[in-house]
Amino acid sequence: VQIIKFSQQPNWIEPWRFSQVSKSTGSGFLIRDGRVMTNAHVVSWSKQILIRRYQDPKPYPAEIEYVGHDCDLAILKVSDPAFYRGMESLEFGELPEVRSTVVTYGYPAGGDQISYTRGVVSRIEMQPYAHIANRSFLSVQTDAAINPGNSGGPVIQEDKVVGVSFQGNASLENTGFFIPTQIIQHFLKDIEDGTYHGFPDAGLAMAPLINPAYRDALKLDDDVTGARIDRIIYPFPETHELIQIDDVLLKVGDYDVGSDGLIQFKGNRVHAGVAFDAAQHGDVLDLTLWRDGKQVEVKLPVYVNRADAVEGNQYDRDPPFLIVGGLVFTELSRNYLGSLGGNW
């Protein structure tokens, strides 16, 4: 389906003002339970959302049911039952293999008709999600055309959705990215209780452990296993109690961690953060650590981290401000700095 959004954003430099209402378009698709899936950035800051079905001139008003700005996914609902007549929901498939072929569906800029582009999966790894800017998740790179307006459309392989188109890279040619089903299913499971919490964060920073002298100092065999805990970034009490600097992470759940900080995930070498992202807010992860010359088993609770919200882009929330004696105070956020231009 085509999604038409009318939106209005705040002015972060003058937070009491707002921009003019603007129109933009994106794509989406029907999933189970009469829900339409799309990207969060397609519907953020919206004042009104309209959806057009394939070859149907009537626009149907829609409302946001759930939105995950961290993973750039959203669920829309249409109240008019006529919207669903004759439509079938799409099913989800598995993570596609590198070098396999996929087809993107959507309504890219430059026309009003649906567009289909075929491409090859070229890479699977962690990538920064541009919508939130300070989070990285598993993503799939393809040379299928993903242009403005394609966002939120399904990526299809063997008649099943294997991803959601969501961003490109202006510095690369013939390169687009889509959100794989691992992230999509995490989002759908999260909202089953009626609330979207987000992806949990262990609050840890790892460093590769390939220096033989350092491995010897930690009484660790000179092989290819284990990455060192370099920093504890966020103030989660459980993390501070259970994890120590210079611990070596050997295993996360069923995944062995290499000395480069990567794990083997469905035939791909990806960052160990993928194993942490599989957990839901409040889940407990089984970690195997190396500490003081011996192996230690730890059960680590993981929670959504909101302490660094101003470091990422914020949406659907007016900027706070305070006027005192003619001086205007507002929070130092990425939105504010981004409003100063590209060289801040």
C-alpha positions as CSV (number, residue, x, y, z in Angstrom):
1,V,0.0,0.0,0.0
2,Q,1.0,3.6,-0.4
3,I,1.1,5.7,2.8
4,I,0.5,9.5,2.6
5,K,1.6,11.5,5.6
6,F,0.9,15.2,6.5
7,S,3.3,16.2,9.2
8,Q,4.5,19.1,11.2
9,Q,7.8,19.2,13.1
10,P,9.0,21.6,15.9
11,N,11.7,24.1,15.4
12,W,14.5,23.0,17.8
13,I,16.3,26.3,17.6
14,E,13.1,28.2,18.5
15,P,11.2,25.5,20.3
16,W,7.9,27.4,20.7
17,R,7.6,27.4,16.9
18,F,6.6,24.7,14.4
19,S,7.3,24.2,10.7
20,Q,4.6,24.4,8.1
21,V,2.6,21.2,7.5
22,S,4.2,19.1,4.8
23,K,3.3,16.1,2.7
24,S,5.4,13.0,2.2
25,T,4.8,9.4,1.0
26,G,6.0,6.0,1.9
27,S,5.0,2.3,1.6
28,G,3.6,-0.4,3.8
29,F,2.0,-3.9,3.7
30,L,-0.7,-5.9,5.4
31,I,0.3,-8.4,8.0
32,R,-1.8,-10.6,10.4
33,D,-4.6,-9.2,12.6
34,G,-5.5,-6.5,10.1
35,R,-2.3,-4.4,10.7
36,V,-0.3,-2.4,8.3
37,M,3.5,-2.5,8.8
38,T,5.7,0.4,7.7
39,N,8.8,2.3,9.0
40,A,8.6,4.6,12.0
41,H,10.2,7.4,9.9
42,V,7.4,7.2,7.4
43,V,4.8,8.2,10.0
44,S,6.7,10.2,12.6
45,W,5.5,13.7,13.5
46,S,2.3,12.9,11.6
47,K,-0.9,15.1,11.8
48,Q,-2.8,12.9,9.4
49,I,-2.1,9.5,7.7
50,L,-3.9,8.2,4.6
51,I,-3.4,4.8,3.0
52,R,-4.1,3.9,-0.6
53,R,-4.5,0.3,-1.7
54,Y,-3.1,-1.0,-5.0
55,Q,-5.2,0.4,-7.9
56,D,-7.8,1.9,-5.6
57,P,-8.3,5.7,-5.8
58,K,-9.9,6.0,-2.3
59,P,-7.7,7.1,0.5
60,Y,-8.3,5.4,3.9
61,P,-7.5,7.3,7.2
62,A,-5.2,5.3,9.4
63,E,-3.9,5.7,13.0
64,I,-0.6,4.7,14.5
65,E,-1.1,1.7,16.8
66,Y,2.6,1.0,17.8
67,V,5.8,2.7,16.8
68,G,9.4,1.7,17.6
69,H,11.7,4.6,16.8
70,D,14.8,2.6,17.8
71,C,14.2,-0.1,15.2
72,D,12.4,2.1,12.7
73,L,9.2,0.1,12.6
74,A,5.5,1.0,13.0
75,I,2.1,-0.6,13.0
76,L,-0.9,1.2,11.5
77,K,-4.6,0.4,11.9
78,V,-7.4,1.3,9.5
79,S,-10.9,1.5,11.0
80,D,-12.9,1.3,7.8
81,P,-13.6,-2.4,7.1
82,A,-13.8,-1.7,3.4
83,F,-10.1,-1.3,3.4
84,Y,-9.5,-5.0,4.0
85,R,-11.9,-6.4,1.5
86,G,-10.1,-8.7,-1.0
87,M,-6.7,-8.2,0.7
88,E,-4.5,-11.0,2.0
89,S,-1.9,-10.5,4.7
90,L,1.7,-11.3,3.9
91,E,3.7,-14.0,5.8
92,F,7.2,-13.6,7.0
93,G,10.2,-15.7,5.9
94,E,13.7,-16.3,7.2
95,L,16.9,-14.3,6.9
96,P,17.9,-14.5,3.2
97,E,21.2,-15.9,2.2
98,V,24.0,-13.7,0.8
99,R,24.0,-13.8,-3.0
100,S,20.3,-14.8,-3.1
101,T,17.7,-12.7,-5.0
102,V,15.1,-10.5,-3.5
103,V,12.4,-8.1,-4.9
104,T,11.4,-4.8,-3.3
105,Y,7.9,-3.5,-3.5
106,G,6.9,0.1,-2.9
107,Y,5.9,3.5,-4.1
108,P,9.2,5.4,-4.7
109,A,9.3,9.1,-5.5
110,G,8.9,9.9,-9.2
111,G,5.5,8.3,-9.7
112,D,2.2,7.1,-8.1
113,Q,2.2,3.5,-9.3
114,I,3.7,0.6,-7.5
115,S,7.3,-0.3,-8.3
116,Y,9.2,-3.6,-8.3
117,T,12.9,-3.9,-8.3
118,R,15.0,-7.0,-8.2
119,G,18.4,-7.3,-6.5
120,V,20.9,-9.5,-4.8
121,V,21.6,-9.7,-1.1
122,S,25.3,-8.6,-0.8
123,R,26.0,-8.3,2.9
124,I,24.4,-9.0,6.3
125,E,25.8,-7.2,9.4
126,M,25.1,-4.6,12.1
127,Q,24.4,-1.1,10.7
128,P,23.5,2.2,12.3
129,Y,19.8,2.9,11.9
130,A,19.7,6.4,10.6
131,H,16.2,7.2,12.0
132,I,17.4,7.0,15.6
133,A,21.1,7.6,14.8
134,N,22.6,6.2,18.1
135,R,21.5,2.5,17.7
136,S,22.8,-0.2,15.4
137,F,21.0,-3.4,14.6
138,L,21.2,-6.3,12.2
139,S,20.5,-5.1,8.6
140,V,20.7,-6.6,5.1
141,Q,22.4,-4.8,2.2
142,T,21.1,-5.2,-1.4
143,D,21.6,-3.7,-4.8
144,A,17.9,-3.6,-5.4
145,A,16.8,0.0,-5.7
146,I,15.6,1.5,-2.4
147,N,14.7,5.2,-2.9
148,P,12.7,7.8,-1.0
149,G,9.1,6.5,-0.9
150,N,10.2,2.8,-0.9
151,S,10.6,3.1,2.9
152,G,8.2,0.7,4.7
153,G,7.7,-1.5,1.7
154,P,8.2,-5.3,1.9
155,V,11.2,-7.1,0.5
156,I,10.0,-10.4,-0.9
157,Q,11.7,-13.8,-1.5
158,E,9.7,-16.8,-2.5
159,D,6.4,-15.0,-1.8
160,K,7.3,-14.2,1.8
161,V,8.5,-11.0,3.5
162,V,12.2,-11.2,4.4
163,G,12.6,-7.6,5.3
164,V,11.3,-4.0,5.3
165,S,13.0,-1.4,3.1
166,F,14.3,1.5,5.3
167,Q,17.4,3.4,4.2
168,G,20.1,4.0,1.7
169,N,23.6,5.4,1.7
170,A,24.3,8.6,-0.3
171,S,28.0,7.8,-0.4
172,L,27.5,4.4,-2.0
173,E,26.1,3.5,-5.4
174,N,23.4,0.8,-6.0
175,T,23.2,0.2,-2.3
176,G,20.1,-0.1,-0.1
177,F,19.3,-1.6,3.2
178,F,16.3,-3.5,4.7
179,I,15.3,-4.5,8.2
180,P,15.5,-8.4,8.5
181,T,12.7,-10.5,10.0
182,Q,14.8,-11.1,13.2
183,I,14.2,-7.4,14.1
184,I,10.6,-7.4,12.8
185,Q,9.7,-10.5,14.9
186,H,11.3,-9.0,18.0
187,F,9.2,-5.8,17.5
188,L,6.0,-7.9,17.0
189,K,6.7,-10.0,20.1
190,D,7.4,-6.9,22.1
191,I,3.9,-5.4,21.4
192,E,2.0,-8.5,22.3
193,D,1.4,-7.1,25.9
194,G,0.0,-3.9,24.4
195,T,3.2,-1.8,25.0
196,Y,6.3,-1.3,23.0
197,H,9.4,-1.3,25.3
198,G,12.2,-1.4,22.8
199,F,15.4,-3.4,22.4
200,P,17.4,-4.0,25.6
201,D,20.9,-2.8,26.1
202,A,23.6,-4.6,28.2
203,G,25.5,-1.4,28.6
204,L,28.8,-3.0,27.7
205,A,31.6,-2.0,25.2
206,M,33.8,-4.8,23.9
207,A,37.3,-4.7,22.4
208,P,39.0,-7.3,20.2
209,L,41.4,-9.5,22.0
210,I,43.9,-10.6,19.4
211,N,47.1,-9.4,21.2
212,P,49.0,-12.6,22.4
213,A,50.7,-10.7,25.3
214,Y,47.3,-9.3,26.5
215,R,45.8,-12.8,26.3
216,D,48.7,-14.2,28.2
217,A,48.3,-11.5,30.9
218,L,44.6,-12.6,31.3
219,K,45.7,-16.2,31.5
220,L,43.7,-17.0,28.3
221,D,44.8,-19.4,25.6
222,D,46.2,-17.9,22.5
223,D,43.3,-18.9,20.2
224,V,40.5,-17.1,18.4
225,T,37.9,-17.0,21.2
226,G,36.8,-14.3,23.5
227,A,36.5,-10.5,23.4
228,R,37.4,-8.2,26.3
229,I,34.9,-6.1,28.2
230,D,36.5,-2.7,27.7
231,R,33.9,-0.4,29.3
232,I,30.7,-0.5,31.3
233,I,28.8,2.4,29.6
234,Y,25.4,2.6,31.2
235,P,24.5,2.6,34.9
236,F,22.6,-0.7,35.1
237,P,23.1,-1.9,38.7
238,E,23.1,-5.6,37.7
239,T,25.8,-5.0,35.1
240,H,28.1,-3.3,37.6
241,E,27.6,-6.2,40.0
242,L,28.0,-9.1,37.6
243,I,30.4,-7.8,34.9
244,Q,33.9,-6.4,35.5
245,I,36.4,-4.5,33.2
246,D,38.8,-7.0,31.7
247,D,36.3,-9.9,31.8
248,V,36.5,-11.8,28.6
249,L,33.2,-12.6,27.0
250,L,33.4,-16.2,25.7
251,K,29.7,-17.0,25.0
252,V,26.3,-15.3,24.8
253,G,23.6,-17.9,25.0
254,D,24.4,-20.5,22.4
255,Y,26.8,-18.2,20.4
256,D,30.6,-18.5,20.8
257,V,32.2,-15.1,20.7
258,G,35.3,-14.7,18.6
259,S,38.4,-12.7,19.6
260,D,37.2,-10.1,17.1
261,G,33.9,-9.6,19.0
262,L,31.9,-11.4,16.3
263,I,29.6,-14.4,16.4
264,Q,28.5,-16.9,13.7
265,F,24.9,-16.1,13.0
266,K,23.0,-18.1,10.3
267,G,26.2,-18.4,8.2
268,N,27.3,-14.8,8.7
269,R,30.0,-13.3,10.9
270,V,28.2,-10.5,12.8
271,H,28.8,-8.4,15.9
272,A,28.0,-10.2,19.2
273,G,25.4,-7.4,19.9
274,V,23.0,-9.4,17.6
275,A,22.8,-12.1,20.3
276,F,22.0,-9.4,22.9
277,D,19.3,-7.9,20.6
278,A,17.4,-11.2,20.6
279,A,16.4,-10.7,24.2
280,Q,13.3,-8.7,25.3
281,H,13.2,-6.0,27.9
282,G,13.7,-7.7,31.3
283,D,15.0,-11.0,29.9
284,V,18.0,-12.7,31.4
285,L,20.9,-13.8,29.2
286,D,23.3,-16.6,29.9
287,L,26.9,-15.4,29.5
288,T,30.1,-17.4,29.8
289,L,33.0,-15.2,30.9
290,W,36.8,-15.6,31.6
291,R,37.9,-14.0,34.8
292,D,41.1,-14.4,36.9
293,G,42.2,-17.4,34.9
294,K,38.9,-19.4,35.1
295,Q,35.6,-19.7,33.4
296,V,32.6,-18.0,35.1
297,E,28.9,-18.4,34.3
298,V,26.7,-15.3,34.7
299,K,23.0,-14.7,34.3
300,L,22.7,-11.0,33.1
301,P,19.4,-9.2,33.1
302,V,19.0,-6.7,30.2
303,Y,16.8,-3.7,30.1
304,V,15.9,-0.9,27.6
305,N,18.3,2.0,28.1
306,R,16.7,5.5,27.9
307,A,19.5,7.4,29.6
308,D,21.0,8.4,26.2
309,A,17.8,9.5,24.5
310,V,19.1,13.0,23.8
311,E,22.1,11.4,21.9
312,G,19.7,10.0,19.4
313,N,17.0,11.6,17.3
314,Q,13.7,12.2,19.2
315,Y,10.3,12.0,17.6
316,D,6.7,12.9,18.5
317,R,7.8,14.9,21.5
318,D,7.9,18.6,21.6
319,P,11.3,20.1,22.7
320,P,11.2,21.4,26.3
321,F,12.2,25.0,26.9
322,L,12.3,27.5,29.8
323,I,12.4,31.3,29.5
324,V,14.1,33.1,32.4
325,G,14.8,36.8,32.2
326,G,14.8,36.8,28.5
327,L,17.1,33.8,28.2
328,V,15.8,30.7,26.5
329,F,17.0,27.3,27.8
330,T,16.5,24.0,26.0
331,E,18.2,20.6,26.3
332,L,21.3,19.9,24.4
333,S,20.1,17.1,22.0
334,R,20.9,15.6,18.7
335,N,17.8,17.3,17.2
336,Y,19.0,20.7,18.4
337,L,22.5,20.2,17.1
338,G,21.3,18.9,13.8
339,S,19.2,22.0,13.4
340,L,22.4,24.1,13.4
341,G,23.5,22.5,10.0
342,G,25.6,19.7,8.8
343,N,28.9,20.7,10.3
344,W,28.0,20.8,14.0
